[in-house]
Amino acid sequence: MKLGAGRSWKWLGVGLVTLMLGACGHVERTADEQVAEVEEALEGTGGSGADEEPAVSAKHRDSRRKDFSREWYVSASGSDRAEGSKKAPFRTIGRALKAVAPGEAIIVLPGVYAESVVIDGNVKAGRKDAPITLMAQGRARIFPGGSGALVQIRKPYWVVDGFEIDVKGQKRFAVIFEGNTEGSVLSGSNVHHGALGGGVTTYGGARGVLIEGNHIHDFRKKPRGDSHGVVIQATSRDITLRENDIHDNSGDSVQCLKPDRDGQAPARGVVIERNRLYSNDENAVDIKTCRDVVIRANHMHGFRKSATSAGEAVVIHYSARNVRVEDNRIADAGRGISVGGVRDGSQPHPSEVEVKGNRITDISRKGGGDGVGIRVENARDVEVVGNTIEKTEGYGMMLGLGANGAPSEDLTVVGNTVRCRNLVRLGRHHPGLRMDRNRYASGGLFKADPKEVRDLDAWKRVSGVDAMAVLLP
């Protein structure tokens, strides 16, 4: 993958937005000033408290389909021996699942429903031209009941919309997608407080899933361990996460897992866009051995180094391939974007990764992080192009240090704007490096191991690259 080679991403319709250039370089600031600057950098990122619903949920509720061929009703005061009409509603969602057909909807009235909602077995599948909708009207709350995940979707063209799904601290997933789930959707829901490995998961060949406009938070594995907001497991494909608010989990907001065993197909076709991802114990997005991934236009903040994470907003490692990270806003993290680092035995390194048009600011060493804006280690065919990096306590970019005894091969670093005290550290392990036309704050530190310089011309000499780099005015 070379810059300008025209790699085909037609299936995603991707286009870059205008880059947002930072203000002045890093200067000494009071604690209050630092907080104010981070808040300014994140203006418009939103973020809900643990008991609030994000604005996206309301937006999706307002646009919900209403032209159903028939509506079935469920009420906490109803009866499963009733006819399921508005005047004579069912008592349980499970009873309504047995009645509904393509093009129809189940309307669940306010109340508590302690049951497992299992869309499987004899429950009918929806169709592309006639999906089936399970919709909350008002505050309909699904609590633990039955066994397994609270909502289990194993049929195509089902829409589950507008619920509060409260796992009540139990060791369960809130929502699972498995098998033929083409066209199925989880939207506008408040999903929270579980203690297993995550909140929402796709696995077992799940495909064609949309997870949109949800508030997913407070998943914490007990007694301790990773619990992620959304877990995309091996064999999943064509999974889209859009406009969700995911935070305060003991793992990542979103993790794309590697296969469990040799020969198992990795997840592929993952799109993570326009989400607000923040304040987890690990990362915003963790991409392991997954294929064909786009991470686009997300707002991410609030990550610190821990026993299991360097505090990255985005980490791409193991054998990930064909990953694009573009137009994201990242602030207040232990590291901005990391490519490479962890590997799995003799498996290939991450490859074909594009990091473009991101704005990264206020990256900190607090808690022991390295405070680096973009770090590329053992990986192959990586492009770092047109990013804006400012106010990092570590280096703006750290490249080719040879982590895990492996180089950064065929790395392209072009057209980035770096405003930091420590600008670039270049290791010795970067065969095929192309680095040029970057713009730097004056007076900052460059390092081409082991030499440190502050003069741009000296940097060009000691690095042997970046011949057309310039200083910012």
N, C-alpha and C positions, 0 to 999 in steps of 0.2 A: 504494500500500500504506500504509494508516494503521493505527496501533495499535488493536487491537480490531476491525479490519475483518473478521477471520475468514477470512483466506486459506486455501484448501483445501490441506492436506497429508495428506489421508486415506490416500493411497497409501503414506505412510511411517509412520503410526501414531506420530507424534512427541509426546512429553510432556516437560515440563521437570522436572528434579530440584530438590531443595531447594538454595538458594544457600548457598555456604560463605563466610561473612564472615571477613575477615582479622583479624589481631591489630593491634598498635600501628602507628603511622605510621613513616616513615623516620627513623632516627636513626643517628648515627655508630656504626659497628661495626668490629671488627677483621676481618682477612681470614678468620681461623678462624671467627669468629661468622657472617660472611656465608655461608661454605660450609655451616655447620651449619644455617642458616635455609633455604637453598635445598634442602638434603637433607630437611628437615622438610616443606617445602612439597610436595616430590615424593614423600613417603612413599607406597609402594604403586605407584609408576609402573613399577617393574621396570627392565629394561634389561640386555641380555646383552652379554658381551664378544664379540669378533669370532669366537672359536672355540667359543662356548657355544650351546646351543639354549635358547630361551626356554621357560618353563613352558607356554605355550599349545600348543607342539608336542606335548608329552607328553599334554596333556589331549585334544587332537583325536585322537591315536593311540588313546587308551583308548576313545574313543567311535565308532571306525570300524565301518562295517557289516561283518558277518561271514556273513550269510545269502546267499551267492552260489549261483547254480544250478550253477556249475562253477568250479574254480580251475585256472589254468595256472601253471606254475612256470618261473622263470628262475634260473640259477645261473652264476657265473663259471667253474665247472668242468663245465658241461653241454655239450650238443651240439644244434645246430639240426636235426640229423637224428633227434633223440630225439622221444618222443611228447608232451613238455611236461608230464608228470605230476610229482608230488612226488619219485617215485623216479627218474624219467628226465627231468630238466628241460631246457629249451632253454638255449642259450648266450647269445643276445642278446634284448633287449627287442623289437627290430624283428621277429624271427621270431614272437614271441608276439602282436604286434599283428595279424598276418595270421590268427591262429587264433581270437582271442577274439570273443565275440558278446554281445549285450545281456543284462544280468543276471549276467554272468560277471566274473571278476577275474583279473588277472595278478599273481602274488605274486613279487616280485623279492628274492632272497636276498642276504645281505651280500656285498659285493665291488665291484669297479670295472667300470663299463660305459662304454667310450669309444665312444659312438655318438650320432648325432642321433636323438631319439625323435620320429618324425613321425606324428602322428595325423591322417591325411589320405588322399586318394586312395581306394584299395580297402579301407582300414581301415573297419570297420563303425561306424556311429553308435550311441550308446546311445539309450535311450528314457526318457521321464520316469518310467515305472513300472519301468524296467529299465536303470539306468545301467551303464556299464562302468567298472571300477575298475582303475587301475594303482597297485599298493601296494608300498611297500618294507617288507621284514621285516628288522629290524636295520639295520645301516649299509650301505645300498645307495647307491653313489655314481655319479652320471652325470658324466662328464668329456667334454671336447670330442672329437668324432669326426664324420665326415661333414662336412656344410656347414650354414651357417645357425645359428639358435638351437638350443640343446641340447634343448629340449622345444618342439615346435610343435603346437598344438592348433587344429584347424580342423573339429572335429566336435562335435555337441551331446551333452550328457549323458555326459561323460567326467570321471572324478575321478582326479587325479594326487596321490598322498598319501605323505608321509613320506620323501622322498628328500633326500640331499645333492646339490645341483646346483652344481658348482664350475666356473666358466668359465675358471679358470687364467690370468687376466689377458689373455685374448684379446678381440679386438674383435667380440664377439657379444652378443646378448641371451641371457639364461638361458632365459626362457620367453616365448613369444608366444601370444596368442589372436587368431584372425582368422576372419572370416566367421561362419557359423552356429554359435555356441558356446553356444547356450541351455542352461542347466543345467550347464555345465562348471565344474570346480573345481580350484584349486591349493591344497593344504592341508598343514599340518604339515611343511613342507620348509625346509631350510637352504640358501638361495640366495645365492651370493656370488662376489666377485672377478671382475668383468667390466670391459671397457675401452671399451665402445661408449656409446650414449646412455642406457642404463638397464639394469635387471635384468629386470623383468617388464613387458610392454607389451600393450595391447589396441589393435587398429587394424583397418582394412579391413572395417568393419561388424560387428566383434565385438559380441556382445550376451549379456546374461543370465549374466555371469561372476561367480563368487565367488572371492575371494583371501583365505584365512582361515587364521590361526594359523601363519603362516610367519615365518622369521627371514631378512630380506633386508638385505644389508650389503656394504660395500666395493666399490661400483661407482664406478670412477674413469676418466674418459675420458682417453686418451693421445694426444698428449703432455700436453695440458691441456684442460679444458672441462667442461661439465655432464654428469654421468651420474647419473640419478635412480634411486631404488629401484623405483618403479612409475610408468610413463608411460601415461596414458590419452589416446589420440590421437583426433583428429576422426573422426567417424562411429561411434565406440563408443557403446553405450547400455546402461543398466541394469547398471552395474558396481559391485560391492560389495567394499570392503576392510574386513575386520573382524579385530580381535585379532592384528594382525601386529606384529612388532618390526622397525622399519626405521631404520637409522642408518649413519653414517660413509660417506656417499656424497658425491661432489664436486658434486652438484646438490641436489635436494630429496628428501625421503622420498617424496612423492607429487606429481606434476605432471599437471594436466589441460591439455593443449595447445590452442592455437587452431588453426583450420583452416589448411591449407597454401595454399589458393587460394580465390578468390571462388566462391561457390555451393556449397562443400563443407559438409555438415551438421556442426555442432559436436557434441562429445560431450554426452550428456545422461543424466539419471537416475543420477548418481553418489552413492554413500553411502560415507563414510569414517568408521568408528566404532570406538571402543574399541581403538584402536591405540596403541602407544608409538613416538613419532617423535622422534628426537633426534640431535644432534651431526652434522649435515650441513654442507657448506660454504655452502649457501644457506638454504632454508626447510624447514619441516615440510610444509606444504601450499601449493601455488601453483596457483590457479585462474585460468586465462586466459579465453578465449572459450568457456565451457561453460555448460550450462543445467541447472536442476533438480538442485542439488547440496546434500547435507547433510554437514556436518563436525561430528560429535557425540561427546562423551564420550571424546575422545582426551587422552593425556598427552604434552606437547611441551616440550622443553627443550634448551638448548645451541646457540644460534645467534648469530652475530656478523656485523656488516657486512662485506661483501666487495666486490670489483669488480663483482659481478653481483647483489647483494642488499643490502637494508637490514638484514638479519638478522631478518626477521619470522618468527614462528612460522606465521602464516597471512597470505597476501596474495591479494586478490581484485581483479583489474584487467582491462585490455583491455575486452572486451564481455561479461563474465560476467553471467548473469541468473538470478534466482530461486535464490539461495544462502542457506542457513541455517547459521550457525555457533553451536552451542549446547553448553553444559555441558562445555566443555573446560577442562583445567588447563594453564596456560602459565607457565613460569618460565625465568629465565636466558636472555634473548634480547635482541637489539638493538631490537626492537619487538615488541609482542604481536600485534595484529591490525591489518592495513592494508587499507582499502577504497579503491580508486581509485589515482591516481598515474600509472602508465604507460597510455598510450592508443595506438591504432593509426590514425594519420591521421584521417580523418573518421568512423571507425566510432563507434558509440554507446559511452557510458561504462558502467561496471557499473551494474546497476539491480536493484531488488527484492532487497535484501540484508538479512537479519536477523542481528544479533549479540546473543545472549541468554544470560544465565545463566552466562557464563564467569568463571573465576577467573584473574586475571593478576597475577603477582607477580615482583619482582626483575628489572625490565627495565633494562638497563644501557646506558651510552654508551661502553663499552669498544670500542676499534677504530673509533670514529667514528660509531657509531649515534646516533639522536636519543633513545633511551631512552623512547619513548612507549608507553603501554599500548594505547590504541585510537586510530587515526588514520583520519579520513574525508576524502578529497579529492574530485577530480572524479568524482562519482557521483550517482545519482538514486534516490530512494525507498529510503532506508536507515533501519533501526531499530536503535538501540543501547539495549538495555533490560535492566535487572536484572543487570548485570555487577558484579563486585567487582574493583577495581584497587588495588593497593598496592605501595609500595616501588619506584616508578619514578624513575629519575634525570632523565628528561625529564618532560613533562606526562603526567598520567594520561590525559587525552583531548585531542586536537588536532583541531579541526573547522573545515572551510570556509575554508582558507587560499588557495584558488584555484590549486592546482597545475595546471600546463599550461594556465593561462589559462581554467579552467572552474570553475563553482561546484559546491557540494554542494547539490543541489536536494531539497526535501521531506525533510529529515533530521529524524528523531525521536530524542531522547535523553532517556530517562525512567527514573527509579528505579534509577540506578546508585549504587554506593558507592565513593568514591574516597578513599584514604588515602595521600597523597603530599605532598612539599614543594611540588611544582608541580602544581596540581589540573587546571585547564582552560585551554587557549588557544583562543579563538574568533576566527577570521578574519572578513573582511568579505564573504565570498562564500558565503552560505547562504540563498537565497530559500526561503521556506516552512518555515523552521526551527521545530520544536516542541521545547522543552527545559524539563523540569519534574520536580519531586519527586526530585531527586538529593540524595545525602547526602555531605557533605564533612568531612574532618578540619579541625579548627580551626587557624588560623594559616597555612594554606597559601596559595600564590599563585594568583590568578586573573588572566587577561589577556584582555580584549576589545580586540583591536588598535585603537590602540596603547597603551591604558591598562592599567596594572597595579594591582591592589588586593589587599588581604588580608582585608578585611571583607566578610562575606556580603551585607549590605544594599547595600554599595557595588557588589558584583558584580551584583546584581540590577538596579541602576540603569544601570551602564555597558553591560551586555550586553543589557538589555531583555527578558530571558527568565528562566526558572528561578525564577518568582515563589514557588513553594512548596518551594524547596530548604531543607534544614535542615543544621545542623552535627551531627556525630556526638558522642555523649557522651564 
